[in-house]
Amino acid sequence: MSHKIIFVLVLVGLMLAFTACDASKEAGWTTSCIREYKAANDGADPDADTLKACVEAKRDAAESLNKTLNQGKQQAEALVATPVPDPNK
């Protein structure tokens, strides 16, 4: 019976890892955002509209990441809460 519990926990862990990996890709900076951010740090005059769009996209991506992780957590909790049938009955 314990090997079934371990299997479920490993499966849940893998599901959460893949969910987090996919969500983190969505939260990444684009090439233009990185270029403008570096320009701002180097003292150059970056494009303010591009930086503003990057910040808004990053904020939206963070909200999406949190939503995706919460969904994964709920799925994992549902799996763990599911009773494992006793093979002796």
N, CA, C and O of each residue as an XYZ file, in Angstrom:
356
protein
N       0.815     -1.182      0.000
C       0.000      0.000      0.000
C       0.870      1.263      0.000
O       0.522      2.251     -0.647
N       1.983      1.240      0.709
C       2.825      2.435      0.797
C       3.435      2.789     -0.563
O       3.669      3.963     -0.850
N       3.694      1.779     -1.401
C       4.258      2.094     -2.713
C       3.247      2.838     -3.581
O       3.639      3.622     -4.446
N       1.964      2.608     -3.365
C       0.939      3.345     -4.112
C       0.905      4.807     -3.677
O       0.746      5.704     -4.505
N       1.055      5.038     -2.389
C       1.070      6.410     -1.880
C       2.287      7.150     -2.415
O       2.186      8.306     -2.826
N       3.432      6.487     -2.410
C       4.657      7.097     -2.934
C       4.492      7.411     -4.417
O       4.904      8.475     -4.879
N       3.890      6.487     -5.161
C       3.659      6.701     -6.591
C       2.781      7.929     -6.819
O       3.072      8.751     -7.687
N       1.704      8.053     -6.037
C       0.804      9.199     -6.180
C       1.539     10.493     -5.853
O       1.377     11.489     -6.558
N       2.341     10.490     -4.797
C       3.077     11.694     -4.423
C       4.098     12.084     -5.490
O       4.265     13.269     -5.782
N       4.778     11.101     -6.072
C       5.731     11.383     -7.152
C       4.989     11.940     -8.364
O       5.448     12.890     -8.998
N       3.857     11.350     -8.678
C       3.054     11.820     -9.808
C       2.592     13.260     -9.589
O       2.658     14.083    -10.503
N       2.130     13.558     -8.390
C       1.696     14.918     -8.064
C       2.872     15.884     -8.169
O       2.724     16.985     -8.700
N       4.032     15.485     -7.670
C       5.221     16.330     -7.756
C       5.607     16.624     -9.192
O       5.964     17.753     -9.526
N       5.538     15.613    -10.040
C       5.854     15.822    -11.457
C       4.847     16.757    -12.121
O       5.217     17.614    -12.923
N       3.580     16.585    -11.779
C       2.556     17.465    -12.347
C       2.816     18.913    -11.947
O       2.724     19.816    -12.778
N       3.138     19.131    -10.687
C       3.417     20.492    -10.222
C       4.670     21.056    -10.885
O       4.712     22.236    -11.232
N       5.683     20.222    -11.060
C       6.922     20.689    -11.687
C       6.677     21.113    -13.132
O       7.147     22.168    -13.557
N       5.943     20.297    -13.888
C       5.670     20.647    -15.278
C       4.767     21.873    -15.369
O       4.944     22.706    -16.258
N       3.806     21.990    -14.461
C       2.928     23.165    -14.447
C       3.740     24.423    -14.190
O       3.564     25.433    -14.871
N       4.626     24.361    -13.213
C       5.454     25.526    -12.882
C       6.397     25.868    -14.027
O       6.638     27.043    -14.304
N       6.934     24.847    -14.695
C       7.853     25.076    -15.808
C       7.137     25.778    -16.958
O       7.655     26.747    -17.513
N       5.951     25.295    -17.319
C       5.190     25.924    -18.398
C       4.800     27.349    -18.039
O       4.877     28.251    -18.873
N       4.389     27.544    -16.814
C       3.972     28.878    -16.390
C       5.148     29.843    -16.343
O       4.996     31.021    -16.667
N       6.311     29.359    -15.946
C       7.470     30.259    -15.877
C       7.924     30.683    -17.269
O       8.456     31.781    -17.435
N       7.722     29.828    -18.271
C       8.051     30.222    -19.644
C       7.158     31.376    -20.091
O       7.600     32.278    -20.803
N       5.886     31.334    -19.661
C       4.965     32.405    -20.018
C       5.361     33.715    -19.353
O       5.047     34.791    -19.862
N       6.052     33.630    -18.214
C       6.405     34.829    -17.455
C       7.742     35.425    -17.886
O       8.204     36.385    -17.270
N       8.369     34.889    -18.914
C       9.691     35.361    -19.332
C       9.658     36.700    -20.050
O       8.637     37.118    -20.595
N      10.810     37.353    -20.029
C      10.961     38.625    -20.734
C      11.182     38.359    -22.217
O      11.805     37.368    -22.597
N      10.668     39.250    -23.039
C      10.944     39.166    -24.473
C      12.298     39.813    -24.752
O      12.855     40.492    -23.889
N      12.822     39.605    -25.944
C      14.114     40.175    -26.325
C      14.080     41.697    -26.290
O      15.029     42.331    -25.831
N      12.993     42.281    -26.773
C      12.906     43.749    -26.775
C      12.858     44.302    -25.355
O      13.403     45.375    -25.095
N      12.217     43.592    -24.437
C      12.172     44.049    -23.043
C      13.566     44.017    -22.424
O      13.960     44.950    -21.724
N      14.303     42.954    -22.680
C      15.663     42.841    -22.138
C      16.543     43.953    -22.705
O      17.314     44.571    -21.970
N      16.432     44.207    -24.002
C      17.235     45.248    -24.656
C      16.937     46.626    -24.049
O      17.864     47.380    -23.754
N      15.666     46.957    -23.862
C      15.300     48.261    -23.307
C      15.703     48.372    -21.838
O      16.124     49.437    -21.387
N      15.577     47.288    -21.102
C      15.966     47.301    -19.689
C      17.473     47.518    -19.549
O      17.921     48.283    -18.694
N      18.252     46.837    -20.399
C      19.710     47.029    -20.370
C      20.073     48.460    -20.757
O      20.975     49.056    -20.168
N      19.374     49.004    -21.740
C      19.638     50.385    -22.157
C      19.364     51.349    -21.008
O      20.115     52.302    -20.798
N      18.300     51.104    -20.273
C      17.975     51.972    -19.136
C      19.039     51.864    -18.051
O      19.400     52.869    -17.439
N      19.543     50.663    -17.805
C      20.581     50.470    -16.788
C      21.918     51.057    -17.218
O      22.713     51.473    -16.374
N      22.172     51.092    -18.519
C      23.437     51.635    -19.024
C      23.407     53.151    -19.162
O      24.399     53.756    -19.569
N      22.285     53.765    -18.831
C      22.182     55.213    -18.905
C      21.695     55.728    -20.241
O      21.574     56.939    -20.427
N      21.412     54.836    -21.176
C      20.890     55.262    -22.476
C      19.426     55.667    -22.311
O      18.828     55.479    -21.252
N      18.882     56.213    -23.357
C      17.489     56.648    -23.325
C      16.605     55.522    -23.870
O      16.466     55.387    -25.085
N      16.015     54.723    -22.999
C      15.191     53.615    -23.484
C      13.824     54.108    -23.958
O      13.396     55.214    -23.629
N      13.175     53.287    -24.712
C      11.830     53.608    -25.182
C      10.855     53.400    -24.021
O      10.648     52.271    -23.576
N      10.264     54.481    -23.539
C       9.388     54.420    -22.364
C       8.153     53.560    -22.621
O       7.701     52.842    -21.728
N       7.608     53.627    -23.829
C       6.417     52.834    -24.137
C       6.721     51.341    -24.098
O       5.918     50.547    -23.608
N       7.889     50.966    -24.617
C       8.279     49.557    -24.597
C       8.471     49.079    -23.162
O       8.009     47.997    -22.801
N       9.151     49.881    -22.342
C       9.356     49.494    -20.945
C       8.031     49.379    -20.200
O       7.840     48.461    -19.403
N       7.126     50.304    -20.459
C       5.812     50.260    -19.810
C       5.068     48.991    -20.220
O       4.465     48.325    -19.379
N       5.109     48.657    -21.507
C       4.453     47.439    -21.993
C       5.088     46.195    -21.375
O       4.394     45.228    -21.062
N       6.416     46.223    -21.201
C       7.110     45.084    -20.598
C       6.687     44.884    -19.148
O       6.452     43.758    -18.710
N       6.594     45.982    -18.411
C       6.190     45.892    -17.005
C       4.763     45.374    -16.899
O       4.467     44.537    -16.046
N       3.885     45.862    -17.754
C       2.499     45.389    -17.739
C       2.416     43.912    -18.120
O       1.657     43.157    -17.512
N       3.189     43.499    -19.119
C       3.195     42.093    -19.532
C       3.733     41.209    -18.414
O       3.217     40.116    -18.176
N       4.773     41.685    -17.730
C       5.357     40.919    -16.632
C       4.346     40.770    -15.497
O       4.229     39.699    -14.901
N       3.620     41.843    -15.200
C       2.614     41.791    -14.133
C       1.501     40.809    -14.511
O       1.073     40.002    -13.686
N       1.037     40.880    -15.757
C      -0.005     39.965    -16.215
C       0.479     38.524    -16.188
O      -0.271     37.616    -15.829
N       1.739     38.317    -16.571
C       2.304     36.967    -16.569
C       2.420     36.437    -15.144
O       2.202     35.249    -14.908
N       2.758     37.301    -14.196
C       2.860     36.869    -12.797
C       1.498     36.450    -12.271
O       1.388     35.463    -11.544
N       0.464     37.190    -12.630
C      -0.889     36.816    -12.218
C      -1.282     35.483    -12.841
O      -1.896     34.645    -12.180
N      -0.934     35.284    -14.099
C      -1.218     34.022    -14.777
C      -0.456     32.874    -14.122
O      -0.995     31.780    -13.952
N       0.800     33.128    -13.756
C       1.610     32.112    -13.089
C       0.987     31.717    -11.758
O       0.889     30.530    -11.449
N       0.567     32.694    -10.972
C      -0.064     32.397     -9.687
C      -1.337     31.588     -9.874
O      -1.596     30.650     -9.120
N      -2.135     31.945    -10.878
C      -3.379     31.226    -11.142
C      -3.084     29.777    -11.538
O      -3.741     28.851    -11.062
N      -2.103     29.590    -12.403
C      -1.741     28.245    -12.851
C      -1.216     27.401    -11.699
O      -1.571     26.228    -11.576
N      -0.373     27.988    -10.851
C       0.162     27.248     -9.708
C      -0.935     26.898     -8.709
O      -0.917     25.813     -8.129
N      -1.881     27.798     -8.504
C      -2.992     27.503     -7.600
C      -3.853     26.370     -8.138
O      -4.331     25.535     -7.370
N      -4.056     26.336     -9.456
C      -4.814     25.242    -10.057
C      -4.076     23.920     -9.872
O      -4.691     22.901     -9.560
N      -2.762     23.937    -10.064
C      -1.965     22.726     -9.853
C      -2.017     22.268     -8.408
O      -2.087     21.070     -8.134
N      -1.983     23.209     -7.491
C      -2.056     22.878     -6.064
C      -3.405     22.248     -5.737
O      -3.468     21.269     -4.994
N      -4.480     22.799     -6.283
C      -5.808     22.246     -6.040
C      -5.921     20.831     -6.602
O      -6.518     19.958     -5.972
N      -5.351     20.601     -7.781
C      -5.381     19.265     -8.368
C      -4.594     18.286     -7.508
O      -5.015     17.146     -7.308
N      -3.455     18.732     -7.002
C      -2.632     17.864     -6.160
C      -3.347     17.543     -4.857
O      -3.319     16.399     -4.403
N      -3.987     18.535     -4.252
C      -4.714     18.298     -3.008
C      -5.860     17.322     -3.230
O      -6.135     16.482     -2.374
N      -6.529     17.427     -4.374
C      -7.620     16.504     -4.677
C      -7.099     15.082     -4.838
O      -7.740     14.130     -4.393
N      -5.940     14.933     -5.470
C      -5.361     13.596     -5.636
C      -4.940     12.997     -4.303
O      -5.164     11.814     -4.050
N      -4.332     13.810     -3.459
C      -3.874     13.312     -2.165
C      -5.064     12.975     -1.276
O      -4.993     12.035     -0.485
N      -6.156     13.728     -1.394
C      -7.333     13.497     -0.562
C      -8.129     12.275     -1.011
O      -8.966     11.776     -0.258
N      -7.884     11.790     -2.213
C      -8.593     10.615     -2.711
C      -8.144      9.390     -1.930
O      -6.952      9.087     -1.874
N      -9.103      8.680     -1.321
C      -8.712      7.505     -0.534
C      -8.161      6.391     -1.429
O      -8.646      6.155     -2.536
N      -7.157      5.733     -0.922
C      -6.558      4.606     -1.636
C      -7.299      3.346     -1.202
O      -7.374      3.064     -0.006
N      -7.849      2.580     -2.149
C      -8.589      1.377     -1.762
C      -7.667      0.355     -1.096
O      -6.514      0.173     -1.489
N      -8.211     -0.296     -0.088
C      -7.461     -1.321      0.637
C      -7.530     -2.621     -0.156
O      -8.624     -3.151     -0.355
N      -6.399     -3.151     -0.616
C      -6.427     -4.372     -1.428
C      -6.839     -5.603     -0.625
O      -7.161     -6.639     -1.208
N      -6.835     -5.504      0.703
C      -7.199     -6.645      1.545
C      -8.700     -6.781      1.721
O      -9.160     -7.758      2.312
N      -9.464     -5.841      1.231
C     -10.928     -5.913      1.397
C     -11.587     -6.395      0.149
O     -12.811     -6.518      0.104
